[in-house]
Amino acid sequence: MTTAPPRRPTHGPHGPHGLRDFYEDPAVPVASGTPRSLRQARMLADALGPATSGPRTVLDIGCGDGTAAATAAPLLAGHRIVGVDWSQDALRRAHARLPYAVRGELTDGGLPFRSASADAVLFSEVVEHLVDPDAALDEIHRILRPGGHLMLSTPNLAAWYNRALLLAGVQPVFSEVSLRAIHGRPGKEVVGHLRLYTPRALREFVTASGFEVVRLRGAPFHGVPRPLRPLDRLACRVPSTASILLLHARRT
């Protein structure tokens, strides 16, 4: 959710519209970076295997404008990909990229799918935006079949540059203290991050929600200044310092 141009928020959390309309604003970034999407798609393709024994159902929950699912589609040939989002504006854009895109919410029974009906869930750059991530993981656990795959990605609070920024007394990248403007950290975009995870916290959170962590990898962040991008790619070799965390878990 980080590839749109800088935005000028027209309302704050205490205005007439509030948090929900913040995400319905077309200027709010809803697409994810391609390098992250490709790495995550490769992880899922390896987990699912070829579709020779029949298509598997993959739900891209929080699909935004459908960019991430469209990027993953060639690597998931033969499988059925369904985009899910509660933002009507995002769904309108997703329909241009995906054959299936439906509205759903991450609340108790809010996803329009039967229990244990999905083989895999892509959950890309969503959990950091949620007021109640516990309820979201419960709902994903409900719709995944036993042994089904969860591919979750989220910014890393402990990214290599955030460690340096904290030592200098600067607000970490990805963290936000306002929906109206950037305060105390690098960057120009307000994207609505409410929660951030270190690798350890993410593992514990997902495990407590009824999943078994299979693998944790790192991915680069396209917003890193160009001169520092080689260092950012190098940091991916040590997921605990990478910009983006890519977690593969299975429903137990």
C-alpha positions in Angstrom: 0.0 0.0 0.0 2.8 2.4 -0.8 3.0 3.2 -4.5 0.7 6.2 -5.0 2.0 9.8 -5.3 2.0 11.9 -2.1 -1.4 12.9 -0.9 -3.0 15.8 0.9 -5.4 14.5 3.5 -8.7 16.2 3.3 -10.0 15.0 6.6 -8.7 13.7 9.9 -9.8 11.0 12.3 -12.0 13.4 14.2 -13.6 15.0 11.2 -17.0 14.1 9.7 -15.7 11.0 7.9 -13.2 9.4 10.2 -10.9 6.3 9.6 -13.2 4.4 7.3 -13.4 7.3 4.8 -9.6 7.7 5.0 -9.3 4.4 3.2 -12.1 5.2 0.7 -10.1 8.3 -0.4 -8.8 7.5 -3.9 -5.6 9.3 -3.1 -4.7 6.9 -0.3 -2.1 4.4 -1.5 -3.6 0.9 -2.0 -0.9 -0.8 -4.1 2.2 -2.7 -2.9 5.7 -2.7 -4.4 6.4 -5.2 -7.2 9.6 -6.7 -5.6 7.7 -7.6 -2.5 4.7 -9.0 -4.5 7.0 -11.2 -6.6 8.8 -12.6 -3.6 5.6 -13.4 -1.8 4.1 -14.9 -4.9 7.1 -17.2 -5.4 6.8 -18.4 -1.8 3.1 -19.2 -2.4 3.7 -20.9 -5.7 6.3 -23.1 -4.0 3.9 -24.0 -1.2 0.9 -24.8 -3.5 2.8 -26.5 -6.3 1.4 -26.8 -9.9 -2.3 -26.9 -10.5 -2.1 -30.3 -12.2 -4.3 -31.9 -9.5 -6.9 -29.1 -9.8 -7.0 -25.4 -9.1 -6.6 -24.1 -5.6 -8.5 -21.1 -4.3 -6.3 -18.2 -3.3 -7.9 -15.2 -1.6 -6.0 -11.9 -1.8 -7.5 -10.3 1.3 -7.1 -6.5 1.3 -6.4 -6.7 -2.4 -6.5 -2.9 -2.9 -6.4 -2.1 -6.6 -5.5 -5.7 -7.5 -1.9 -4.9 -8.4 -0.3 -7.5 -6.1 -2.7 -10.3 -7.2 -2.2 -9.4 -10.8 1.6 -9.6 -10.3 1.3 -13.0 -8.6 -1.1 -14.4 -11.2 1.5 -15.6 -13.8 3.3 -17.6 -11.0 0.0 -19.1 -9.8 -1.2 -20.2 -13.3 -4.2 -22.6 -13.0 -5.1 -21.5 -9.5 -8.2 -19.4 -8.8 -7.4 -16.0 -7.4 -10.1 -13.9 -5.7 -9.5 -10.3 -4.6 -11.3 -9.2 -1.4 -11.5 -5.7 0.0 -14.1 -3.6 1.9 -13.2 -0.4 0.1 -15.6 0.1 -2.8 -13.1 2.4 -4.5 -10.4 -0.2 -4.3 -12.7 -2.9 -5.7 -13.7 -0.7 -8.7 -10.0 -0.5 -9.6 -9.3 -4.2 -8.8 -12.0 -5.3 -11.2 -9.9 -4.0 -14.1 -7.0 -6.4 -13.1 -8.8 -9.4 -11.6 -11.5 -11.7 -12.9 -13.0 -12.0 -9.4 -13.1 -9.3 -6.7 -15.7 -9.2 -3.9 -16.4 -7.1 -0.9 -15.7 -8.5 2.6 -14.7 -7.4 6.1 -12.3 -8.9 8.6 -14.8 -9.2 11.4 -16.6 -12.2 12.8 -18.1 -13.9 9.7 -17.4 -10.8 7.6 -15.7 -12.7 4.7 -18.2 -14.0 2.2 -16.8 -17.6 2.2 -17.6 -20.8 3.9 -15.5 -22.1 6.8 -12.5 -24.1 5.6 -13.1 -23.3 1.9 -9.9 -21.5 0.9 -6.5 -23.1 0.2 -4.4 -20.0 0.7 -4.6 -16.4 1.7 -2.5 -13.5 0.6 -2.5 -10.9 3.3 -0.2 -8.2 2.0 0.5 -4.9 3.8 -2.8 -5.1 5.6 -2.3 -6.1 9.2 -0.5 -2.8 10.0 -3.6 -0.9 9.2 -6.1 -2.8 11.4 -7.7 -1.7 14.6 -8.3 -5.3 15.6 -5.7 -7.7 14.0 -6.8 -10.5 16.4 -10.3 -10.6 14.9 -8.8 -10.5 11.4 -6.5 -13.5 12.0 -9.5 -15.4 13.6 -11.5 -14.8 10.4 -8.7 -15.9 8.1 -8.3 -19.0 10.3 -12.0 -19.7 9.9 -12.0 -19.6 6.1 -8.7 -21.5 5.5 -8.9 -25.3 5.3 -6.7 -27.2 7.8 -3.2 -27.0 6.5 -4.1 -24.0 4.3 -1.4 -21.4 3.7 -1.2 -17.8 5.0 1.2 -15.5 3.2 1.4 -12.3 5.3 3.6 -9.3 4.6 4.1 -6.2 6.7 6.7 -3.5 7.3 9.5 -4.4 9.8 9.7 -2.1 12.8 13.2 -3.4 13.3 14.4 -2.7 9.8 18.1 -1.7 9.6 17.5 2.0 9.1 14.8 2.1 11.8 17.4 0.9 14.3 19.6 3.8 13.4 16.8 6.3 13.4 15.7 5.3 16.9 19.3 5.7 18.1 19.2 9.3 16.7 15.8 10.0 18.4 13.9 10.0 15.1 10.5 8.4 14.6 10.9 5.1 12.7 9.9 4.8 9.0 6.4 3.1 8.6 5.2 4.4 12.0 2.7 7.3 12.0 1.3 9.5 14.8 -1.4 11.2 12.7 -3.7 10.6 9.7 -3.4 14.3 8.7 0.4 14.7 8.2 3.8 13.3 8.7 5.4 14.2 12.0 8.9 13.3 13.2 9.9 10.7 10.6 11.2 10.6 7.0 8.7 10.3 4.2 5.9 12.2 2.5 2.9 9.8 2.4 0.3 9.3 5.1 -0.9 5.7 4.7 -2.7 4.9 8.0 -0.4 2.5 9.8 -1.8 1.7 13.2 0.4 -1.3 14.3 4.0 -2.4 13.5 5.7 -5.7 14.2 9.2 -6.9 14.8 9.9 -10.4 13.5 9.6 -11.9 17.0 6.3 -10.1 17.6 4.9 -11.2 14.3 5.8 -14.9 14.9 4.3 -14.9 18.3 1.1 -13.1 17.1 0.5 -15.5 14.2 1.3 -18.6 16.3 -1.2 -17.4 19.0 -3.9 -17.1 16.4 -3.7 -20.8 15.5 -1.1 -20.9 12.8 2.3 -22.7 12.5 5.0 -20.5 11.1 6.8 -22.2 8.2 9.2 -19.5 7.1 10.1 -15.9 7.5 11.9 -14.0 4.7 12.7 -10.4 4.0 11.9 -8.1 1.1 13.1 -4.7 0.0 11.2 -1.4 0.3 10.8 0.6 -2.9 10.7 3.8 -0.9 14.4 3.5 0.2 16.5 6.2 -1.5 18.2 4.9 -4.6 21.8 5.1 -3.3 20.8 2.9 -0.3 18.8 0.2 -2.3 21.8 -2.2 -2.7 22.2 -2.1 1.1 18.4 -2.7 1.5 18.5 -5.7 -0.8 21.5 -7.1 1.2 19.6 -6.7 4.4 17.0 -9.1 3.1 19.4 -12.0 3.7 18.8 -11.4 7.4 15.0 -11.1 7.7 15.3 -9.5 11.2 16.9 -6.4 9.6 14.9 -6.4 6.3 12.5 -3.6 5.3 9.5 -5.9 4.8 8.7 -9.2 6.5 7.3 -12.0 4.4 5.8 -14.7 6.7 4.5 -18.1 5.5 2.3 -19.9 8.0 -0.1 -22.8 7.9 -3.4 -23.3 9.7 -3.0 -25.9 12.4 
